[in-house]
Amino acid sequence: VVRHTLEIRPSSAGRCRVSSEVYYSPLPPLQTILNAAGGRRSVEEGNASMLRRLGAMVSGGVDFDPVPFYNLVGRGVDLLGPLEDGARATLARLLLGLPSGVAGAGGADGAGLKVLEIGCGTGRWAKELLDAPGADTAVTSYVGIDSSETMALAAATELRALPRARVMHADARVPGILGDAAGSRLLGGTPDRIAMSYVMDILDETDQLALLDSCRDLLLKGGAGGKLGLCSICQGGPVMSTWQAAWDANPALVGGCRPFDAAALLRRAGWEVEAEERAEVLGYASQIVVASPRLPAAAA
């Protein structure tokens, strides 16, 4: 356990509210395994989830909470691997220069990259990434974040043999969480690269923009050179049109994921798009985008 925070606060009718948050690496404790098996979540997490759902309904958005869905699905999400692995490999090439020799990669200090992955899932992509030729020097530290305890547990188990990898069970949408992940006991400093694979297509635009703002602020703390890489499903062709129709009918039918234009979103949010590619497998279309945060006008 890297850190275990227990907060007890008074509530109404003489009761109290208890919130427990665990940061673990590389292997979670037995109690975390039991919590995941029982599907138990903290009161604070449940309240935050409910507030997000109420906010979506009030604003006319879609009422879909990804955390219980992906807690239930677990490793079943890896069944989409044949459709998504090519796009993830492109992301590794464009963002991290892996496999070695494809594109030069180095951190702000001239050493290897510090990589933060938001929505690390089961850790399968991170494991392949960190085992790739040249990754032992190209990537000096890695932290994966996932809001699903089932996913975070699977990722910690998958990566337990890699000492430079850490896993954090937390919701990246919560203010301050990305800064916690970049702490000295986890990532070891401001990330050089932030990666998100099939995460932004689960979020509504309000959450998308807020998360992009958090990523920008964090990358700019390290000065110029930080980059963000996204993989997401995108529009184009009958398969994705059918997918969009399913999402319109009930987001849970497609895991809450909807096709959208990630490059256009990044430009609207004030990012400089440096690379954009598209991958398609059996009509399942993915967009891969790498962007850098624009410096504030006063600093440019």
N, C-alpha and C positions, 0 to 999 in steps of 0.2 A: 504494500500500500504506500503510495507516495504521499497522500494526504487524506484524512478522513475528517470532515467538518460536520458537527452535530449542532443544530440550532433549535432551542426550545423557547417558544414565545407564548405568553398568556393569551387565552381566547375568551369567548363569552361563556357564561354559565359555569365559571370555575374550571373550565377545561384548558388544555394547552395544546399547541400545535408543534409537532416535531418534524424537522426536515433534516435528512441525512444525505450527504453528498460524498462520494468516494472517488478519488483519483488513484488509479492503479496502473502498475507496469512492472514487468511485462505480463504477469499472470494475475488475474483477480483472485481475491480471497474466497474461501468456501462460502461465506455468507452471501457474497455477490452472486455466486452460482445459484444458490438457493433462491435468492430474490428473483433472478431471471427466470428460473424454472417456475416460480409461483406467479410470475407476471406482476409483482408488486412494484408500485411506483410511489415516490414520496408525495406527501400532501401538497407541497409547493409545486411540484411538476404537474400534478393533476389540476390544481387551480390555474396555473399558467395556460395549460391546454384548454381548459374551459373558457378562459377569457379570450383566447385567440379565436375559438369557434364562435363565441357570441359576437365578437368584433366583426368576423367575416359575414355573419348573418345580417347584422345591422347595416353594414356597408354594401350589402348586395352581393358579396363574394360567395365562395363555395365553402360549405361546412365539411371539411375533411381534415382529420388529424392524423398525420403520418405515423406518429409514435406507436399507438396500439396496433396499427396495421402491420408495421414492420417488425414489431415484437412478435406478432403471430406468424408472419411469413418466415422470419429467420433466414437460414441458409438457402431456402427455396428461391431467394432472389438471384442466386448465382446461376439458376437455370437460364437466365437471359444472357449469360456469358458469351455464347456463340454469336449473338447479335450485337454485343457491345464491346467485346475485347479488342476488335480492330480499331475502334474509335479511341479506346483507352491507350492503346499502343501509340497512336498518333499523338495523343496528349503528352505521353511520356517523351516522345521525340521532340515535339515543339517546345514544351515547357522546361524539360529537364536535360535534354540532350542525351537521352538513353534510348537504345544501347550506346555504349561508349563510342565516340568518334562521329556520331551523327551530327551533333552540334555542340560546340564548346559550352560548358556549364561551369560556373564558379560562383561562390558566394561573395557578398560584399567585402569580406575580409581576405579574399583571394583563396580561401580554402573551399571545402565542399559546401553544398547547398544545405540550408535548413528548410525542410519541407513541411508544411502544414496542410493536411487534407481534411476538408470539411465534408462529413458524410462518408466515412471510411467503410461503411458496410461491414462485411465479414472479414475484411483485411486481405482478401485474395489479391486484389490489384497491387496493394502495397507490398505484399510478399513477393510477387513477381517482379515488381519494380526494384526492390532492394536486393533481389538475387540476380538482377541483370548484369551482364558484363560491364565493368567499370563503375557500378553503383557503390562499391565499397569506398571509393574515393570521391565520387561525384556527389553523394548524399551523406553528410556527416551526422545528421539527426533528422528524425521523422516523428511527427505526432499526428495521429488520426483522431478525429472527434466524431461521435455519433450520438444522436439523441435517443436512439433505441438501445435499451440496456442489453437486449438479446444480441444485437449487432455488435455492440462494443465488447461484449463478452467473447463472441466468436472471433473478433479481430485480435483481442489480447491473446487468445489461445493460439491463433494462427501465427502471430508475430513473436511469441515468447522466446524463441531461440535467437532473436536479433537484438543485441544489446542497445543498438542506437535507435530502436523503435519504441514508441510509447503510445498508449491508447487512453483516451479520456471520454468518459460517459458524461455528456453535457449537450445542451441545446445551443448551437452556435448563434441562434437569434437573440439569446439573452445578452444584454449589454455587459461587456467586461470579460466574457468567456474566452474570446480569442486572445485577449491580453494574458489571461491566466495560462492558456495553452503555450504561449510564447515564453513563459517564465523559465528561470534558470534550472529548475528541477525537472522540466519537461523538455521543451524544444531547445532551450539554452540561449534564447535571444530572439530578436525579430526575425520572422521567416524571410527567406529570399524568394520563395515560391509558395503560392497557395493554390491548391488544386480542389476542384469540385467535379465529381462525375455523377451525372443524373441526380442532382440535388435541386438545382434551381428550377427544374421543370415541375417539382412538387410544390413549390411555394407560390403564393399569390404575389402580385407585383409589389405590394407594400412591403412584404417581408424580403422580397428580392432586393429592392432598392436599399432597405435598411442594412441587409447583410453586405451588400457591395460597399456601402459607406464604411462599415466596420473593417472590411478587408482593406479598403484604401487607406484608412487611418493607420492601420497596423503596418502596412507595407511602407508607408512614407516615413514611419519612425526610423526605418533603416536607411533612409536616404534614397537616392535614385538607383534604379536597377531592379527593384522588386517587380515581380510579375504574377499575374493571376491566370490560371488556365481552367476552362470550363468544357465539359462534355454535356450535351443535353439532346433530347430528341427534338426533331424539327419537322416542319411541314414539308410536304412534297410527295405526290403519288397517292394512289388509292389506299394503300395500307395505312398511311398516316392520316388520311382523311377519315377512314373508318375508326382509327384510334381516337381522333378528335371527337367524333360522334359519340363514341363510348364514354369518353370523359364528360361530355356535355350531359349525357343521360345520368351517369353516376360515377364520380371520380374514383370510387373504390374499385370499380371494375378493372381499372388500369393502374392501380397502386397510387392514384393521385397525380400521375405524371401526364402532362399535356405538352404537345408540340408548341414551341415558340422560337422566336429569333433571338438567340443569345447575343449575337454581335450587335444587333440594333439596340437591345437593352443596355449593353455596356456603353455604347456611344451616347445614348440618352443620359446615362448616369455619369458621364464625364470621364470615361476611360479612353485610352488610345489603343485601338485594336491593331495588333502587330501581325497576327496570322489568323487565318480562318480556313478551315477545310471541312469537307463533308464526307461522311462514310455511309454506305448503304448495304445492308444484307437482307435479302429476300423482302425488300420494300421497307424494312425498318430503318429509318433515316436518323442519323446523328450528326450534330454540328459540333465541331471542335474549334474553340476560340482561345487565343492567348492575347492578353491585354496588359498594359501598364497604367498605373494611375497617373493622371495629369497633375503636375505640381500646382499648388495654389498660385494665383496670378502674381502675388507679391514675391514668391520664391522662384518663379520661373525666370 
